[in-house]
Structures are given as C-alpha cells and as structure tokens.
Amino acid sequence: MTPQRVPLLASLVVLLAAAACTTGRDDAASAPSAAPAPSATTAGPAPASTAPAGTSSATPQPPVTPSQAAGDWRVTYGWAVPAAPARVTHTVTVPVTPAPGEPLPVLVQIQVGDHPSEGFSRITFAFRGPAPSYEIGYVSRVESDGSGAPVSLPGNAFLSVRFNPAQGHDSSGRSTVSAPARTIGYPTLRGWAPAGDFEGYLSFGLGVQTTGSRLPVRLAESTRPDGTHVVSVDVRRS
C-alpha cells in the first residue's frame, strides 16, 4: 500500500500561518502609570531644611492614574475640600545655587486653563530650580503677607496658596513671573492675585464662585523637559 503524502502546498500554508502567529508585535504605547508622588498633610508652613535638594516627604495618597499622558504628571492631593490647609512638603537645600545665583526656587510662569469636559479649571505655577513646599486652604479672606491688608478677589469663596521656600523676583527686586490677566472668568475659578513675596514665602489668592458649598480642589506636579517644576491647582467647575 502506497503511503499517503501531505500535499506540499498545504504544508506551506500551515507553516506560514504559524509564523504569522508568532512574529506579530503590538506597537501601541501603553498608558503611563502615575509616578510615586509626595502627598498632602495638614501641617502648617515650615522653614526650609538642609537636606539634599530635590527630595520630598509626605503622607502616602491612594494611587491615581492621571488622565493626561504627560510624563511624570502626578497627583499630590486628590479631589477633596481641605478642612485645614493641605500641605505638600519638599526638602530644599538653601541656597539652591551658590552666590550670585538664585538662593531659592524662582517662580517664572503662571498659566490658567479651563477643562470643561473633565469638570475642572486649572491654574499652574512653574518654578526654576527645585520644587518648593506648598499649601492650599480655604480662608474667609486672603490677606497680604506682612500688612494683613485684604486682597481683592472676585467670587464668594477664597483659596490661599503659599509656596516656601520660593521667590518671584530677581536680585534687583524685579518680578520674574510671566502671568495672565488676574480676572480669569471661568465658571468657578474666577480670578487670582499675588498676596506676598517676602522672606522665602510666596503667596497668592484664588477667587472662587460657588453655589453655597466649598468646591473640591486637587493638587498635582509635573516636570517640563527643561527641568522647570510645575504645581497645578485644579478647582471643580460645579
């Protein structure tokens, strides 16, 4: 009896199919996960220490995956209404550069943006040098550092934002900050204003429009390709 042979063409088809199954490659980039982040505590302002620059410490927060695909963008204080000032701590060696360099992290830019599809409005503070510590909290009114004079802001609720150690001026006292108009006019985030730049404390007020209850806020950080550190303050739109 003559042995049966598998047709050569059929064999080639099987081999090609197997090769196709084993050499496929998924080139789609996976979504970046949130980087380990410093997070907020409710401690009050603290002076800069002399630990190595760029280190940070804070209470761990629940992991959050940012919706932005923006490198190391990370949440440092998740959506909440802070009952007491929420503080994110970074340890900064002062001076950050030897004289005649800048002794503190320097604020170089403020930007604002509205994100209606994601339900929030944002103001960002960009610093040259290491990231400073910062805190945010609701206050009955924003006051100027030192004088205590009220800071005029639109809205019916007010947020105080403070950075330390940080400055917004150069060695000649000139402002280093590029900033938008102080009247923002978004549905809830209505405006901002400076409240102080003195002895390593850099302060701002945010004017918020609410319907009665204080709105949740969120804090986040990122680092630009040029090394600038950005702190984001997000306010819910409703």
C-alpha atoms as a printed R data frame, in Angstrom:
    type eleno elety resid chain resno       x      y      z
1   ATOM     1    CA   MET     A     1   0.000  0.000  0.000
2   ATOM     2    CA   THR     A     2   1.437  3.327 -1.055
3   ATOM     3    CA   PRO     A     3   1.915  5.777  1.916
4   ATOM     4    CA   GLN     A     4  -0.170  8.941  1.721
5   ATOM     5    CA   ARG     A     5   1.807 12.214  1.460
6   ATOM     6    CA   VAL     A     6   0.677 15.631  2.725
7   ATOM     7    CA   PRO     A     7   0.496 17.951 -0.247
8   ATOM     8    CA   LEU     A     8   3.422 20.360 -0.320
9   ATOM     9    CA   LEU     A     9   1.178 23.381 -0.792
10  ATOM    10    CA   ALA     A    10  -0.904 22.557  2.287
11  ATOM    11    CA   SER     A    11   2.264 22.200  4.371
12  ATOM    12    CA   LEU     A    12   3.491 25.598  3.287
13  ATOM    13    CA   VAL     A    13   0.154 27.182  4.216
14  ATOM    14    CA   VAL     A    14   0.338 25.699  7.734
15  ATOM    15    CA   LEU     A    15   3.935 26.888  8.225
16  ATOM    16    CA   LEU     A    16   3.165 30.406  7.065
17  ATOM    17    CA   ALA     A    17   0.152 30.631  9.353
18  ATOM    18    CA   ALA     A    18   2.238 29.525 12.340
19  ATOM    19    CA   ALA     A    19   4.930 32.082 11.549
20  ATOM    20    CA   ALA     A    20   2.368 34.863 11.356
21  ATOM    21    CA   CYS     A    21   1.045 33.948 14.832
22  ATOM    22    CA   THR     A    22   4.476 34.076 16.491
23  ATOM    23    CA   THR     A    23   6.018 37.206 14.942
24  ATOM    24    CA   GLY     A    24   3.197 39.722 15.486
25  ATOM    25    CA   ARG     A    25   4.075 42.834 17.602
26  ATOM    26    CA   ASP     A    26   1.924 45.355 19.424
27  ATOM    27    CA   ASP     A    27   3.487 48.785 18.746
28  ATOM    28    CA   ALA     A    28   0.850 50.767 20.663
29  ATOM    29    CA   ALA     A    29   2.352 52.616 23.622
30  ATOM    30    CA   SER     A    30   0.884 51.647 26.953
31  ATOM    31    CA   ALA     A    31  -0.690 54.368 29.084
32  ATOM    32    CA   PRO     A    32   1.782 55.803 31.578
33  ATOM    33    CA   SER     A    33   1.069 54.971 35.173
34  ATOM    34    CA   ALA     A    34   1.173 57.618 37.884
35  ATOM    35    CA   ALA     A    35   4.652 58.137 39.307
36  ATOM    36    CA   PRO     A    36   5.188 57.793 43.063
37  ATOM    37    CA   ALA     A    37   4.089 61.129 44.461
38  ATOM    38    CA   PRO     A    38   4.519 63.260 47.533
39  ATOM    39    CA   SER     A    39   1.128 63.968 49.074
40  ATOM    40    CA   ALA     A    40  -0.589 66.402 51.313
41  ATOM    41    CA   THR     A    41  -0.648 66.726 55.057
42  ATOM    42    CA   THR     A    42  -2.322 69.390 57.149
43  ATOM    43    CA   ALA     A    43   0.837 70.706 58.765
44  ATOM    44    CA   GLY     A    44   1.469 74.438 58.812
45  ATOM    45    CA   PRO     A    45   4.270 76.207 56.947
46  ATOM    46    CA   ALA     A    46   7.746 75.002 57.841
47  ATOM    47    CA   PRO     A    47  11.132 76.588 57.138
48  ATOM    48    CA   ALA     A    48  13.438 75.014 54.590
49  ATOM    49    CA   SER     A    49  15.788 72.370 55.931
50  ATOM    50    CA   THR     A    50  19.274 71.487 54.800
51  ATOM    51    CA   ALA     A    51  18.623 68.001 53.435
52  ATOM    52    CA   PRO     A    52  19.713 67.194 49.847
53  ATOM    53    CA   ALA     A    53  17.871 69.201 47.219
54  ATOM    54    CA   GLY     A    54  15.051 67.591 45.322
55  ATOM    55    CA   THR     A    55  13.936 65.116 47.999
56  ATOM    56    CA   SER     A    56  10.373 65.136 49.278
57  ATOM    57    CA   SER     A    57   8.301 63.652 52.040
58  ATOM    58    CA   ALA     A    58   4.593 63.404 52.681
59  ATOM    59    CA   THR     A    59   1.824 61.060 53.721
60  ATOM    60    CA   PRO     A    60   1.028 58.428 51.036
61  ATOM    61    CA   GLN     A    61  -2.123 59.059 48.982
62  ATOM    62    CA   PRO     A    62  -4.299 56.488 47.211
63  ATOM    63    CA   PRO     A    63  -2.833 55.755 43.753
64  ATOM    64    CA   VAL     A    64  -4.278 57.901 40.997
65  ATOM    65    CA   THR     A    65  -3.788 57.474 37.259
66  ATOM    66    CA   PRO     A    66  -3.774 60.919 35.606
67  ATOM    67    CA   SER     A    67  -5.921 61.447 32.548
68  ATOM    68    CA   GLN     A    68  -3.121 63.437 30.914
69  ATOM    69    CA   ALA     A    69  -0.373 61.490 29.139
70  ATOM    70    CA   ALA     A    70   2.195 63.977 30.401
71  ATOM    71    CA   GLY     A    71   5.350 62.254 31.524
72  ATOM    72    CA   ASP     A    72   5.667 62.369 35.280
73  ATOM    73    CA   TRP     A    73   2.421 64.266 35.975
74  ATOM    74    CA   ARG     A    74   1.305 63.067 39.388
75  ATOM    75    CA   VAL     A    75  -1.390 63.891 41.901
76  ATOM    76    CA   THR     A    76  -0.153 65.098 45.286
77  ATOM    77    CA   TYR     A    77  -3.566 65.848 46.818
78  ATOM    78    CA   GLY     A    78  -6.641 64.091 45.471
79  ATOM    79    CA   TRP     A    79 -10.035 65.728 44.995
80  ATOM    80    CA   ALA     A    80 -11.213 66.973 48.391
81  ATOM    81    CA   VAL     A    81 -12.323 70.044 50.310
82  ATOM    82    CA   PRO     A    82  -9.440 70.714 52.716
83  ATOM    83    CA   ALA     A    83 -10.793 71.237 56.245
84  ATOM    84    CA   ALA     A    84  -7.350 72.585 57.155
85  ATOM    85    CA   PRO     A    85  -4.599 73.781 54.823
86  ATOM    86    CA   ALA     A    86  -3.341 70.827 52.773
87  ATOM    87    CA   ARG     A    87   0.457 70.862 52.632
88  ATOM    88    CA   VAL     A    88   2.862 69.074 50.292
89  ATOM    89    CA   THR     A    89   6.436 69.042 51.590
90  ATOM    90    CA   HIS     A    90   9.660 69.062 49.595
91  ATOM    91    CA   THR     A    91  13.041 69.345 51.298
92  ATOM    92    CA   VAL     A    92  15.132 72.060 49.661
93  ATOM    93    CA   THR     A    93  18.733 72.989 50.402
94  ATOM    94    CA   VAL     A    94  19.112 76.765 50.685
95  ATOM    95    CA   PRO     A    95  20.771 78.363 48.785
96  ATOM    96    CA   VAL     A    96  19.812 76.234 45.805
97  ATOM    97    CA   THR     A    97  22.743 77.731 43.860
98  ATOM    98    CA   PRO     A    98  25.845 79.479 45.237
99  ATOM    99    CA   ALA     A    99  26.000 83.286 45.115
100 ATOM   100    CA   PRO     A   100  25.500 85.165 42.887
101 ATOM   101    CA   GLY     A   101  22.976 82.534 41.793
102 ATOM   102    CA   GLU     A   102  19.359 82.351 42.877
103 ATOM   103    CA   PRO     A   103  19.086 81.314 46.544
104 ATOM   104    CA   LEU     A   104  15.536 79.926 46.296
105 ATOM   105    CA   PRO     A   105  13.277 78.247 43.729
106 ATOM   106    CA   VAL     A   106  12.082 81.056 41.430
107 ATOM   107    CA   LEU     A   107   8.540 81.367 40.080
108 ATOM   108    CA   VAL     A   108   8.773 82.070 36.357
109 ATOM   109    CA   GLN     A   109   5.273 81.495 34.982
110 ATOM   110    CA   ILE     A   110   1.606 81.351 35.940
111 ATOM   111    CA   GLN     A   111  -0.882 79.885 33.474
112 ATOM   112    CA   VAL     A   112  -4.614 79.180 33.550
113 ATOM   113    CA   GLY     A   113  -6.789 76.782 31.589
114 ATOM   114    CA   ASP     A   114 -10.359 75.517 31.537
115 ATOM   115    CA   HIS     A   115 -11.180 71.821 31.115
116 ATOM   116    CA   PRO     A   116 -14.987 71.627 30.806
117 ATOM   117    CA   SER     A   117 -15.047 68.050 29.522
118 ATOM   118    CA   GLU     A   118 -13.118 66.934 32.596
119 ATOM   119    CA   GLY     A   119 -15.046 69.121 35.009
120 ATOM   120    CA   PHE     A   120 -12.349 71.441 36.343
121 ATOM   121    CA   SER     A   121 -10.415 74.652 35.803
122 ATOM   122    CA   ARG     A   122  -6.684 74.920 36.453
123 ATOM   123    CA   ILE     A   123  -4.024 77.411 37.454
124 ATOM   124    CA   THR     A   124  -0.362 76.387 37.328
125 ATOM   125    CA   PHE     A   125   2.785 77.769 38.940
126 ATOM   126    CA   ALA     A   126   6.099 76.962 37.229
127 ATOM   127    CA   PHE     A   127   9.384 77.183 39.162
128 ATOM   128    CA   ARG     A   128  13.006 77.287 38.098
129 ATOM   129    CA   GLY     A   129  15.100 75.218 40.479
130 ATOM   130    CA   PRO     A   130  13.845 72.508 42.847
131 ATOM   131    CA   ALA     A   131  10.156 72.250 43.679
132 ATOM   132    CA   PRO     A   132   9.246 74.178 46.845
133 ATOM   133    CA   SER     A   133   6.831 73.022 49.509
134 ATOM   134    CA   TYR     A   134   3.313 74.401 49.157
135 ATOM   135    CA   GLU     A   135  -0.056 74.523 50.872
136 ATOM   136    CA   ILE     A   136  -3.614 75.437 49.970
137 ATOM   137    CA   GLY     A   137  -6.712 76.069 52.031
138 ATOM   138    CA   TYR     A   138  -9.978 77.964 52.127
139 ATOM   139    CA   VAL     A   139  -9.932 81.235 54.066
140 ATOM   140    CA   SER     A   140 -12.591 83.820 54.882
141 ATOM   141    CA   ARG     A   141 -10.461 86.381 53.046
142 ATOM   142    CA   VAL     A   142  -6.988 86.491 51.539
143 ATOM   143    CA   GLU     A   143  -4.632 88.905 53.281
144 ATOM   144    CA   SER     A   144  -1.335 90.399 52.160
145 ATOM   145    CA   ASP     A   145   1.656 88.949 53.959
146 ATOM   146    CA   GLY     A   146   3.095 91.372 56.472
147 ATOM   147    CA   SER     A   147   0.487 94.147 56.302
148 ATOM   148    CA   GLY     A   148  -2.593 91.955 56.652
149 ATOM   149    CA   ALA     A   149  -4.427 94.141 54.137
150 ATOM   150    CA   PRO     A   150  -7.250 92.331 52.311
151 ATOM   151    CA   VAL     A   151  -6.507 91.165 48.772
152 ATOM   152    CA   SER     A   152  -9.291 91.964 46.304
153 ATOM   153    CA   LEU     A   153 -10.577 88.876 44.502
154 ATOM   154    CA   PRO     A   154 -13.754 88.021 42.568
155 ATOM   155    CA   GLY     A   155 -16.096 85.299 43.792
156 ATOM   156    CA   ASN     A   156 -17.664 84.336 47.107
157 ATOM   157    CA   ALA     A   157 -15.054 81.832 48.366
158 ATOM   158    CA   PHE     A   158 -11.305 82.207 48.575
159 ATOM   159    CA   LEU     A   159  -8.292 79.926 48.474
160 ATOM   160    CA   SER     A   160  -4.897 80.810 49.895
161 ATOM   161    CA   VAL     A   161  -1.899 79.260 48.105
162 ATOM   162    CA   ARG     A   162   1.580 79.547 49.658
163 ATOM   163    CA   PHE     A   163   4.989 78.325 48.499
164 ATOM   164    CA   ASN     A   164   8.078 78.015 50.705
165 ATOM   165    CA   PRO     A   165  10.960 78.399 50.135
166 ATOM   166    CA   ALA     A   166  10.325 80.355 46.951
167 ATOM   167    CA   GLN     A   167  10.509 83.798 45.407
168 ATOM   168    CA   GLY     A   168   9.048 85.633 42.435
169 ATOM   169    CA   HIS     A   169  11.740 88.276 41.926
170 ATOM   170    CA   ASP     A   170  15.372 88.556 40.873
171 ATOM   171    CA   SER     A   171  18.330 90.023 42.775
172 ATOM   172    CA   SER     A   172  17.260 93.533 41.730
173 ATOM   173    CA   GLY     A   173  13.734 93.071 43.030
174 ATOM   174    CA   ARG     A   174  12.159 92.809 39.579
175 ATOM   175    CA   SER     A   175   9.377 90.298 39.032
176 ATOM   176    CA   THR     A   176  10.414 87.063 37.318
177 ATOM   177    CA   VAL     A   177   6.845 85.956 36.642
178 ATOM   178    CA   SER     A   178   5.065 85.773 33.289
179 ATOM   179    CA   ALA     A   179   1.355 85.719 34.136
180 ATOM   180    CA   PRO     A   180  -2.120 86.086 32.574
181 ATOM   181    CA   ALA     A   181  -4.724 88.693 33.489
182 ATOM   182    CA   ARG     A   182  -5.855 88.355 37.087
183 ATOM   183    CA   THR     A   183  -9.531 88.130 36.136
184 ATOM   184    CA   ILE     A   184  -9.959 84.604 34.788
185 ATOM   185    CA   GLY     A   185 -13.736 84.394 34.447
186 ATOM   186    CA   TYR     A   186 -14.154 80.622 34.373
187 ATOM   187    CA   PRO     A   187 -17.413 79.271 35.854
188 ATOM   188    CA   THR     A   188 -15.937 78.689 39.316
189 ATOM   189    CA   LEU     A   189 -12.282 79.772 39.166
190 ATOM   190    CA   ARG     A   190 -12.838 83.494 38.717
191 ATOM   191    CA   GLY     A   191  -9.503 85.157 39.422
192 ATOM   192    CA   TRP     A   192  -6.131 85.200 41.129
193 ATOM   193    CA   ALA     A   193  -3.913 87.788 42.817
194 ATOM   194    CA   PRO     A   194  -0.486 87.953 44.483
195 ATOM   195    CA   ALA     A   195  -0.524 88.164 48.270
196 ATOM   196    CA   GLY     A   196   3.157 88.292 49.197
197 ATOM   197    CA   ASP     A   197   6.773 87.647 48.241
198 ATOM   198    CA   PHE     A   198   8.813 88.040 51.408
199 ATOM   199    CA   GLU     A   199  11.480 86.113 53.308
200 ATOM   200    CA   GLY     A   200  11.087 82.941 51.290
201 ATOM   201    CA   TYR     A   201   7.284 82.849 51.331
202 ATOM   202    CA   LEU     A   202   5.437 83.381 48.050
203 ATOM   203    CA   SER     A   203   1.665 83.756 48.442
204 ATOM   204    CA   PHE     A   204  -1.377 84.001 46.181
205 ATOM   205    CA   GLY     A   205  -5.125 84.145 46.497
206 ATOM   206    CA   LEU     A   206  -7.685 82.484 44.251
207 ATOM   207    CA   GLY     A   207 -11.236 83.765 43.897
208 ATOM   208    CA   VAL     A   208 -13.848 81.022 43.527
209 ATOM   209    CA   GLN     A   209 -17.574 81.257 42.761
210 ATOM   210    CA   THR     A   210 -19.682 78.610 44.493
211 ATOM   211    CA   THR     A   211 -23.379 77.895 44.904
212 ATOM   212    CA   GLY     A   212 -23.037 77.566 48.668
213 ATOM   213    CA   SER     A   213 -20.686 74.675 49.390
214 ATOM   214    CA   ARG     A   214 -16.926 74.880 49.093
215 ATOM   215    CA   LEU     A   215 -15.648 73.195 45.956
216 ATOM   216    CA   PRO     A   216 -13.157 70.300 45.914
217 ATOM   217    CA   VAL     A   217  -9.616 71.025 44.806
218 ATOM   218    CA   ARG     A   218  -6.796 68.841 43.527
219 ATOM   219    CA   LEU     A   219  -3.034 69.391 43.532
220 ATOM   220    CA   ALA     A   220  -0.552 67.859 41.109
221 ATOM   221    CA   GLU     A   221   3.033 68.248 39.929
222 ATOM   222    CA   SER     A   222   4.980 67.715 36.741
223 ATOM   223    CA   THR     A   223   8.441 68.467 35.384
224 ATOM   224    CA   ARG     A   224   8.965 70.018 31.967
225 ATOM   225    CA   PRO     A   225  11.768 68.873 29.649
226 ATOM   226    CA   ASP     A   226  13.794 71.969 30.602
227 ATOM   227    CA   GLY     A   227  13.646 70.986 34.286
228 ATOM   228    CA   THR     A   228  11.009 73.540 35.290
229 ATOM   229    CA   HIS     A   229   8.809 72.211 38.110
230 ATOM   230    CA   VAL     A   230   5.079 72.872 37.726
231 ATOM   231    CA   VAL     A   231   2.487 72.825 40.506
232 ATOM   232    CA   SER     A   232  -1.132 72.550 39.321
233 ATOM   233    CA   VAL     A   233  -4.165 73.671 41.322
234 ATOM   234    CA   ASP     A   234  -7.441 72.309 39.954
235 ATOM   235    CA   VAL     A   235 -10.871 73.571 41.047
236 ATOM   236    CA   ARG     A   236 -14.109 71.751 40.254
237 ATOM   237    CA   ARG     A   237 -16.381 73.562 37.825
238 ATOM   238    CA   SER     A   238 -19.512 72.617 39.793
